Amino acid sequence: MRIKDILKEKQPGTYSKLHSKKEEKLTEKDIKELMSHSAYKRSSSGAIRQVR
């Protein structure tokens, strides 16, 4: 049995509140600001990885 099934049965109000929450959209500027304190580089696959 999954956690969501247990929550639906025992706490339907809590489940609906958690389920309806939307993800926060971050802009590119916000992401750069959050990453500014460390060193990052692009790997050969194109992903951004932390160096130090």
PQR file of N, CA, C, O and H, with PARSE charges and radii, in Angstrom:
ATOM      1  N   MET A   1       0.844  -1.176   0.000 -0.4000 1.5000
ATOM      2  CA  MET A   1       0.000   0.000   0.000 -0.0000 2.0000
ATOM      3  C   MET A   1       0.890   1.242   0.000  0.5500 1.7000
ATOM      4  O   MET A   1       1.877   1.307   0.734 -0.5500 1.4000
ATOM      5  N   ARG A   2       0.540   2.210  -0.816 -0.4000 1.5000
ATOM      6  CA  ARG A   2       1.324   3.432  -0.919 -0.0000 2.0000
ATOM      7  C   ARG A   2       0.921   4.433   0.163  0.5500 1.7000
ATOM      8  O   ARG A   2      -0.160   4.353   0.747 -0.5500 1.4000
ATOM      9  H   ARG A   2      -0.261   2.156  -1.412  0.4000 1.0000
ATOM     10  N   ILE A   3       1.823   5.370   0.404 -0.4000 1.5000
ATOM     11  CA  ILE A   3       1.563   6.403   1.406 -0.0000 2.0000
ATOM     12  C   ILE A   3       0.351   7.233   1.007  0.5500 1.7000
ATOM     13  O   ILE A   3      -0.452   7.614   1.858 -0.5500 1.4000
ATOM     14  H   ILE A   3       2.701   5.435  -0.071  0.4000 1.0000
ATOM     15  N   LYS A   4       0.217   7.515  -0.295 -0.4000 1.5000
ATOM     16  CA  LYS A   4      -0.917   8.333  -0.730 -0.0000 2.0000
ATOM     17  C   LYS A   4      -2.250   7.651  -0.440  0.5500 1.7000
ATOM     18  O   LYS A   4      -3.230   8.318  -0.105 -0.5500 1.4000
ATOM     19  H   LYS A   4       0.870   7.205  -0.986  0.4000 1.0000
ATOM     20  N   ASP A   5      -2.292   6.325  -0.567 -0.4000 1.5000
ATOM     21  CA  ASP A   5      -3.527   5.601  -0.271 -0.0000 2.0000
ATOM     22  C   ASP A   5      -3.877   5.682   1.212  0.5500 1.7000
ATOM     23  O   ASP A   5      -5.040   5.859   1.574 -0.5500 1.4000
ATOM     24  H   ASP A   5      -1.496   5.784  -0.839  0.4000 1.0000
ATOM     25  N   ILE A   6      -2.868   5.553   2.061 -0.4000 1.5000
ATOM     26  CA  ILE A   6      -3.089   5.641   3.508 -0.0000 2.0000
ATOM     27  C   ILE A   6      -3.562   7.042   3.888  0.5500 1.7000
ATOM     28  O   ILE A   6      -4.487   7.198   4.685 -0.5500 1.4000
ATOM     29  H   ILE A   6      -1.924   5.409   1.767  0.4000 1.0000
ATOM     30  N   LEU A   7      -2.907   8.075   3.301 -0.4000 1.5000
ATOM     31  CA  LEU A   7      -3.311   9.454   3.590 -0.0000 2.0000
ATOM     32  C   LEU A   7      -4.733   9.728   3.123  0.5500 1.7000
ATOM     33  O   LEU A   7      -5.496  10.397   3.819 -0.5500 1.4000
ATOM     34  H   LEU A   7      -2.155   7.948   2.653  0.4000 1.0000
ATOM     35  N   LYS A   8      -5.095   9.215   1.948 -0.4000 1.5000
ATOM     36  CA  LYS A   8      -6.454   9.417   1.441 -0.0000 2.0000
ATOM     37  C   LYS A   8      -7.489   8.863   2.409  0.5500 1.7000
ATOM     38  O   LYS A   8      -8.526   9.484   2.641 -0.5500 1.4000
ATOM     39  H   LYS A   8      -4.475   8.671   1.382  0.4000 1.0000
ATOM     40  N   GLU A   9      -7.206   7.695   2.970 -0.4000 1.5000
ATOM     41  CA  GLU A   9      -8.153   7.052   3.876 -0.0000 2.0000
ATOM     42  C   GLU A   9      -8.229   7.747   5.228  0.5500 1.7000
ATOM     43  O   GLU A   9      -9.319   8.013   5.734 -0.5500 1.4000
ATOM     44  H   GLU A   9      -6.364   7.190   2.780  0.4000 1.0000
ATOM     45  N   LYS A  10      -7.066   8.041   5.816 -0.4000 1.5000
ATOM     46  CA  LYS A  10      -7.038   8.526   7.194 -0.0000 2.0000
ATOM     47  C   LYS A  10      -7.100  10.044   7.323  0.5500 1.7000
ATOM     48  O   LYS A  10      -7.678  10.565   8.277 -0.5500 1.4000
ATOM     49  H   LYS A  10      -6.180   7.825   5.406  0.4000 1.0000
ATOM     50  N   GLN A  11      -6.496  10.766   6.351 -0.4000 1.5000
ATOM     51  CA  GLN A  11      -6.463  12.228   6.429 -0.0000 2.0000
ATOM     52  C   GLN A  11      -6.759  12.832   5.056  0.5500 1.7000
ATOM     53  O   GLN A  11      -5.845  13.348   4.412 -0.5500 1.4000
ATOM     54  H   GLN A  11      -6.026  10.343   5.576  0.4000 1.0000
ATOM     55  N   PRO A  12      -7.994  12.782   4.596 -0.5600 1.5000
ATOM     56  CA  PRO A  12      -8.308  13.280   3.253  0.2800 2.0000
ATOM     57  C   PRO A  12      -8.051  14.778   3.083  0.5500 1.7000
ATOM     58  O   PRO A  12      -7.689  15.218   1.992 -0.5500 1.4000
ATOM     59  N   GLY A  13      -8.231  15.559   4.133 -0.4000 1.5000
ATOM     60  CA  GLY A  13      -7.977  16.999   4.049 -0.0000 2.0000
ATOM     61  C   GLY A  13      -6.510  17.307   3.821  0.5500 1.7000
ATOM     62  O   GLY A  13      -6.165  18.153   2.997 -0.5500 1.4000
ATOM     63  H   GLY A  13      -8.525  15.202   5.020  0.4000 1.0000
ATOM     64  N   THR A  14      -5.656  16.624   4.545 -0.4000 1.5000
ATOM     65  CA  THR A  14      -4.214  16.810   4.405 -0.0000 2.0000
ATOM     66  C   THR A  14      -3.745  16.362   3.033  0.5500 1.7000
ATOM     67  O   THR A  14      -2.915  17.020   2.404 -0.5500 1.4000
ATOM     68  H   THR A  14      -5.936  15.936   5.215  0.4000 1.0000
ATOM     69  N   TYR A  15      -4.280  15.242   2.573 -0.4000 1.5000
ATOM     70  CA  TYR A  15      -3.888  14.727   1.258 -0.0000 2.0000
ATOM     71  C   TYR A  15      -4.257  15.716   0.160  0.5500 1.7000
ATOM     72  O   TYR A  15      -3.449  15.983  -0.730 -0.5500 1.4000
ATOM     73  H   TYR A  15      -4.954  14.708   3.083  0.4000 1.0000
ATOM     74  N   SER A  16      -5.465  16.259   0.213 -0.4000 1.5000
ATOM     75  CA  SER A  16      -5.887  17.190  -0.836 -0.0000 2.0000
ATOM     76  C   SER A  16      -5.063  18.471  -0.802  0.5500 1.7000
ATOM     77  O   SER A  16      -4.783  19.056  -1.849 -0.5500 1.4000
ATOM     78  H   SER A  16      -6.122  16.043   0.935  0.4000 1.0000
ATOM     79  N   LYS A  17      -4.669  18.915   0.400 -0.4000 1.5000
ATOM     80  CA  LYS A  17      -3.848  20.114   0.516 -0.0000 2.0000
ATOM     81  C   LYS A  17      -2.460  19.880  -0.088  0.5500 1.7000
ATOM     82  O   LYS A  17      -1.944  20.731  -0.812 -0.5500 1.4000
ATOM     83  H   LYS A  17      -4.897  18.440   1.251  0.4000 1.0000
ATOM     84  N   LEU A  18      -1.861  18.728   0.212 -0.4000 1.5000
ATOM     85  CA  LEU A  18      -0.543  18.410  -0.331 -0.0000 2.0000
ATOM     86  C   LEU A  18      -0.599  18.192  -1.837  0.5500 1.7000
ATOM     87  O   LEU A  18       0.304  18.594  -2.570 -0.5500 1.4000
ATOM     88  H   LEU A  18      -2.280  18.036   0.801  0.4000 1.0000
ATOM     89  N   HIS A  19      -1.659  17.560  -2.279 -0.4000 1.5000
ATOM     90  CA  HIS A  19      -1.794  17.231  -3.697 -0.0000 2.0000
ATOM     91  C   HIS A  19      -2.011  18.479  -4.550  0.5500 1.7000
ATOM     92  O   HIS A  19      -1.596  18.521  -5.708 -0.5500 1.4000
ATOM     93  H   HIS A  19      -2.393  17.234  -1.684  0.4000 1.0000
ATOM     94  N   SER A  20      -2.661  19.495  -3.982 -0.4000 1.5000
ATOM     95  CA  SER A  20      -2.981  20.689  -4.757 -0.0000 2.0000
ATOM     96  C   SER A  20      -1.844  21.709  -4.791  0.5500 1.7000
ATOM     97  O   SER A  20      -1.915  22.675  -5.550 -0.5500 1.4000
ATOM     98  H   SER A  20      -2.998  19.461  -3.041  0.4000 1.0000
ATOM     99  N   LYS A  21      -0.800  21.514  -3.989 -0.4000 1.5000
ATOM    100  CA  LYS A  21       0.321  22.454  -3.995 -0.0000 2.0000
ATOM    101  C   LYS A  21       1.038  22.397  -5.334  0.5500 1.7000
ATOM    102  O   LYS A  21       1.319  21.317  -5.854 -0.5500 1.4000
ATOM    103  H   LYS A  21      -0.742  20.729  -3.373  0.4000 1.0000
ATOM    104  N   LYS A  22       1.329  23.556  -5.882 -0.4000 1.5000
ATOM    105  CA  LYS A  22       2.031  23.650  -7.160 -0.0000 2.0000
ATOM    106  C   LYS A  22       3.514  23.870  -6.888  0.5500 1.7000
ATOM    107  O   LYS A  22       3.896  24.431  -5.861 -0.5500 1.4000
ATOM    108  H   LYS A  22       1.100  24.434  -5.460  0.4000 1.0000
ATOM    109  N   GLU A  23       4.338  23.419  -7.824 -0.4000 1.5000
ATOM    110  CA  GLU A  23       5.776  23.642  -7.692 -0.0000 2.0000
ATOM    111  C   GLU A  23       6.088  25.109  -7.949  0.5500 1.7000
ATOM    112  O   GLU A  23       5.427  25.773  -8.748 -0.5500 1.4000
ATOM    113  H   GLU A  23       4.027  22.963  -8.659  0.4000 1.0000
ATOM    114  N   GLU A  24       7.093  25.594  -7.264 -0.4000 1.5000
ATOM    115  CA  GLU A  24       7.507  26.970  -7.430 -0.0000 2.0000
ATOM    116  C   GLU A  24       8.345  27.076  -8.695  0.5500 1.7000
ATOM    117  O   GLU A  24       9.292  26.313  -8.885 -0.5500 1.4000
ATOM    118  H   GLU A  24       7.630  25.055  -6.615  0.4000 1.0000
ATOM    119  N   LYS A  25       7.996  28.023  -9.561 -0.4000 1.5000
ATOM    120  CA  LYS A  25       8.731  28.220 -10.804 -0.0000 2.0000
ATOM    121  C   LYS A  25       9.896  29.169 -10.540  0.5500 1.7000
ATOM    122  O   LYS A  25       9.692  30.284 -10.061 -0.5500 1.4000
ATOM    123  H   LYS A  25       7.227  28.643  -9.407  0.4000 1.0000
ATOM    124  N   LEU A  26      11.111  28.735 -10.846 -0.4000 1.5000
ATOM    125  CA  LEU A  26      12.289  29.570 -10.679 -0.0000 2.0000
ATOM    126  C   LEU A  26      12.715  30.103 -12.040  0.5500 1.7000
ATOM    127  O   LEU A  26      12.730  29.373 -13.031 -0.5500 1.4000
ATOM    128  H   LEU A  26      11.277  27.829 -11.234  0.4000 1.0000
ATOM    129  N   THR A  27      13.057  31.377 -12.073 -0.4000 1.5000
ATOM    130  CA  THR A  27      13.547  31.959 -13.310 -0.0000 2.0000
ATOM    131  C   THR A  27      15.032  31.650 -13.445  0.5500 1.7000
ATOM    132  O   THR A  27      15.673  31.200 -12.495 -0.5500 1.4000
ATOM    133  H   THR A  27      13.045  31.970 -11.268  0.4000 1.0000
ATOM    134  N   GLU A  28      15.568  31.894 -14.627 -0.4000 1.5000
ATOM    135  CA  GLU A  28      16.991  31.646 -14.858 -0.0000 2.0000
ATOM    136  C   GLU A  28      17.839  32.542 -13.959  0.5500 1.7000
ATOM    137  O   GLU A  28      18.897  32.129 -13.484 -0.5500 1.4000
ATOM    138  H   GLU A  28      15.048  32.259 -15.399  0.4000 1.0000
ATOM    139  N   LYS A  29      17.376  33.758 -13.729 -0.4000 1.5000
ATOM    140  CA  LYS A  29      18.091  34.690 -12.857 -0.0000 2.0000
ATOM    141  C   LYS A  29      18.150  34.152 -11.426  0.5500 1.7000
ATOM    142  O   LYS A  29      19.191  34.238 -10.775 -0.5500 1.4000
ATOM    143  H   LYS A  29      16.517  34.094 -14.114  0.4000 1.0000
ATOM    144  N   ASP A  30      17.042  33.600 -10.937 -0.4000 1.5000
ATOM    145  CA  ASP A  30      17.003  33.029  -9.589 -0.0000 2.0000
ATOM    146  C   ASP A  30      17.981  31.869  -9.457  0.5500 1.7000
ATOM    147  O   ASP A  30      18.684  31.753  -8.453 -0.5500 1.4000
ATOM    148  H   ASP A  30      16.196  33.531 -11.467  0.4000 1.0000
ATOM    149  N   ILE A  31      18.024  31.018 -10.464 -0.4000 1.5000
ATOM    150  CA  ILE A  31      18.920  29.855 -10.436 -0.0000 2.0000
ATOM    151  C   ILE A  31      20.373  30.300 -10.414  0.5500 1.7000
ATOM    152  O   ILE A  31      21.171  29.764  -9.645 -0.5500 1.4000
ATOM    153  H   ILE A  31      17.453  31.112 -11.280  0.4000 1.0000
ATOM    154  N   LYS A  32      20.730  31.280 -11.251 -0.4000 1.5000
ATOM    155  CA  LYS A  32      22.108  31.787 -11.268 -0.0000 2.0000
ATOM    156  C   LYS A  32      22.478  32.407  -9.928  0.5500 1.7000
ATOM    157  O   LYS A  32      23.607  32.260  -9.460 -0.5500 1.4000
ATOM    158  H   LYS A  32      20.082  31.715 -11.875  0.4000 1.0000
ATOM    159  N   GLU A  33      21.529  33.097  -9.313 -0.4000 1.5000
ATOM    160  CA  GLU A  33      21.768  33.720  -8.010 -0.0000 2.0000
ATOM    161  C   GLU A  33      22.022  32.662  -6.936  0.5500 1.7000
ATOM    162  O   GLU A  33      22.900  32.830  -6.091 -0.5500 1.4000
ATOM    163  H   GLU A  33      20.611  33.217  -9.693  0.4000 1.0000
ATOM    164  N   LEU A  34      21.256  31.580  -6.970 -0.4000 1.5000
ATOM    165  CA  LEU A  34      21.430  30.506  -5.998 -0.0000 2.0000
ATOM    166  C   LEU A  34      22.750  29.763  -6.200  0.5500 1.7000
ATOM    167  O   LEU A  34      23.327  29.256  -5.238 -0.5500 1.4000
ATOM    168  H   LEU A  34      20.543  31.443  -7.657  0.4000 1.0000
ATOM    169  N   MET A  35      23.227  29.695  -7.435 -0.4000 1.5000
ATOM    170  CA  MET A  35      24.439  28.942  -7.748 -0.0000 2.0000
ATOM    171  C   MET A  35      25.702  29.796  -7.691  0.5500 1.7000
ATOM    172  O   MET A  35      26.797  29.272  -7.894 -0.5500 1.4000
ATOM    173  H   MET A  35      22.758  30.107  -8.216  0.4000 1.0000
ATOM    174  N   SER A  36      25.584  31.092  -7.423 -0.4000 1.5000
ATOM    175  CA  SER A  36      26.720  31.998  -7.554 -0.0000 2.0000
ATOM    176  C   SER A  36      27.835  31.762  -6.543  0.5500 1.7000
ATOM    177  O   SER A  36      28.976  32.134  -6.818 -0.5500 1.4000
ATOM    178  H   SER A  36      24.694  31.518  -7.259  0.4000 1.0000
ATOM    179  N   HIS A  37      27.563  31.165  -5.393 -0.4000 1.5000
ATOM    180  CA  HIS A  37      28.578  31.013  -4.357 -0.0000 2.0000
ATOM    181  C   HIS A  37      29.546  29.867  -4.638  0.5500 1.7000
ATOM    182  O   HIS A  37      30.604  29.813  -4.012 -0.5500 1.4000
ATOM    183  H   HIS A  37      26.636  30.863  -5.170  0.4000 1.0000
ATOM    184  N   SER A  38      29.235  28.963  -5.538 -0.4000 1.5000
ATOM    185  CA  SER A  38      30.091  27.812  -5.817 -0.0000 2.0000
ATOM    186  C   SER A  38      30.549  27.838  -7.269  0.5500 1.7000
ATOM    187  O   SER A  38      30.078  28.651  -8.065 -0.5500 1.4000
ATOM    188  H   SER A  38      28.375  29.007  -6.046  0.4000 1.0000
ATOM    189  N   ALA A  39      31.469  26.941  -7.604 -0.4000 1.5000
ATOM    190  CA  ALA A  39      31.982  26.858  -8.964 -0.0000 2.0000
ATOM    191  C   ALA A  39      31.277  25.731  -9.708  0.5500 1.7000
ATOM    192  O   ALA A  39      31.243  24.596  -9.234 -0.5500 1.4000
ATOM    193  H   ALA A  39      31.851  26.281  -6.958  0.4000 1.0000
ATOM    194  N   TYR A  40      30.722  26.041 -10.861 -0.4000 1.5000
ATOM    195  CA  TYR A  40      30.016  25.062 -11.676 -0.0000 2.0000
ATOM    196  C   TYR A  40      30.599  25.049 -13.077  0.5500 1.7000
ATOM    197  O   TYR A  40      31.163  26.049 -13.522 -0.5500 1.4000
ATOM    198  H   TYR A  40      30.750  26.964 -11.246  0.4000 1.0000
ATOM    199  N   LYS A  41      30.471  23.929 -13.779 -0.4000 1.5000
ATOM    200  CA  LYS A  41      30.888  23.849 -15.175 -0.0000 2.0000
ATOM    201  C   LYS A  41      29.931  22.925 -15.908  0.5500 1.7000
ATOM    202  O   LYS A  41      29.222  22.129 -15.292 -0.5500 1.4000
ATOM    203  H   LYS A  41      30.013  23.116 -13.418  0.4000 1.0000
ATOM    204  N   ARG A  42      29.917  23.039 -17.224 -0.4000 1.5000
ATOM    205  CA  ARG A  42      29.093  22.148 -18.035 -0.0000 2.0000
ATOM    206  C   ARG A  42      29.898  20.910 -18.372  0.5500 1.7000
ATOM    207  O   ARG A  42      31.055  21.007 -18.782 -0.5500 1.4000
ATOM    208  H   ARG A  42      30.493  23.686 -17.725  0.4000 1.0000
ATOM    209  N   SER A  43      29.294  19.751 -18.200 -0.4000 1.5000
ATOM    210  CA  SER A  43      29.974  18.501 -18.541 -0.0000 2.0000
ATOM    211  C   SER A  43      29.787  18.234 -20.029  0.5500 1.7000
ATOM    212  O   SER A  43      29.085  18.975 -20.716 -0.5500 1.4000
ATOM    213  H   SER A  43      28.354  19.672 -17.867  0.4000 1.0000
ATOM    214  N   SER A  44      30.410  17.185 -20.517 -0.4000 1.5000
ATOM    215  CA  SER A  44      30.326  16.862 -21.941 -0.0000 2.0000
ATOM    216  C   SER A  44      28.906  16.501 -22.360  0.5500 1.7000
ATOM    217  O   SER A  44      28.545  16.652 -23.527 -0.5500 1.4000
ATOM    218  H   SER A  44      30.980  16.582 -19.959  0.4000 1.0000
ATOM    219  N   SER A  45      28.101  16.027 -21.418 -0.4000 1.5000
ATOM    220  CA  SER A  45      26.713  15.689 -21.746 -0.0000 2.0000
ATOM    221  C   SER A  45      25.805  16.919 -21.734  0.5500 1.7000
ATOM    222  O   SER A  45      24.651  16.841 -22.156 -0.5500 1.4000
ATOM    223  H   SER A  45      28.395  15.904 -20.469  0.4000 1.0000
ATOM    224  N   GLY A  46      26.320  18.054 -21.253 -0.4000 1.5000
ATOM    225  CA  GLY A  46      25.544  19.287 -21.235 -0.0000 2.0000
ATOM    226  C   GLY A  46      24.966  19.629 -19.879  0.5500 1.7000
ATOM    227  O   GLY A  46      24.404  20.709 -19.701 -0.5500 1.4000
ATOM    228  H   GLY A  46      27.257  18.117 -20.911  0.4000 1.0000
ATOM    229  N   ALA A  47      25.094  18.727 -18.921 -0.4000 1.5000
ATOM    230  CA  ALA A  47      24.561  18.980 -17.584 -0.0000 2.0000
ATOM    231  C   ALA A  47      25.493  19.913 -16.821  0.5500 1.7000
ATOM    232  O   ALA A  47      26.704  19.908 -17.046 -0.5500 1.4000
ATOM    233  H   ALA A  47      25.551  17.849 -19.066  0.4000 1.0000
ATOM    234  N   ILE A  48      24.935  20.703 -15.930 -0.4000 1.5000
ATOM    235  CA  ILE A  48      25.736  21.599 -15.096 -0.0000 2.0000
ATOM    236  C   ILE A  48      26.113  20.836 -13.835  0.5500 1.7000
ATOM    237  O   ILE A  48      25.247  20.295 -13.147 -0.5500 1.4000
ATOM    238  H   ILE A  48      23.952  20.707 -15.747  0.4000 1.0000
ATOM    239  N   ARG A  49      27.415  20.795 -13.533 -0.4000 1.5000
ATOM    240  CA  ARG A  49      27.893  20.056 -12.358 -0.0000 2.0000
ATOM    241  C   ARG A  49      28.733  20.964 -11.475  0.5500 1.7000
ATOM    242  O   ARG A  49      29.377  21.899 -11.951 -0.5500 1.4000
ATOM    243  H   ARG A  49      28.118  21.235 -14.093  0.4000 1.0000
ATOM    244  N   GLN A  50      28.715  20.675 -10.191 -0.4000 1.5000
ATOM    245  CA  GLN A  50      29.491  21.451  -9.239 -0.0000 2.0000
ATOM    246  C   GLN A  50      30.929  20.959  -9.242  0.5500 1.7000
ATOM    247  O   GLN A  50      31.177  19.757  -9.152 -0.5500 1.4000
ATOM    248  H   GLN A  50      28.193  19.915  -9.804  0.4000 1.0000
ATOM    249  N   VAL A  51      31.888  21.894  -9.348 -0.4000 1.5000
ATOM    250  CA  VAL A  51      33.305  21.552  -9.396 -0.0000 2.0000
ATOM    251  C   VAL A  51      33.906  21.590  -8.000  0.5500 1.7000
ATOM    252  O   VAL A  51      34.572  20.637  -7.593 -0.5500 1.4000
ATOM    253  H   VAL A  51      31.687  22.871  -9.421  0.4000 1.0000
ATOM    254  N   ARG A  52      33.687  22.662  -7.266 -0.4000 1.5000
ATOM    255  CA  ARG A  52      34.230  22.810  -5.915 -0.0000 2.0000
ATOM    256  C   ARG A  52      33.126  23.031  -4.932  0.5500 1.7000
ATOM    257  O   ARG A  52      33.383  23.178  -3.737 -0.5500 1.4000
ATOM    258  H   ARG A  52      33.146  23.435  -7.597  0.4000 1.0000
TER
END
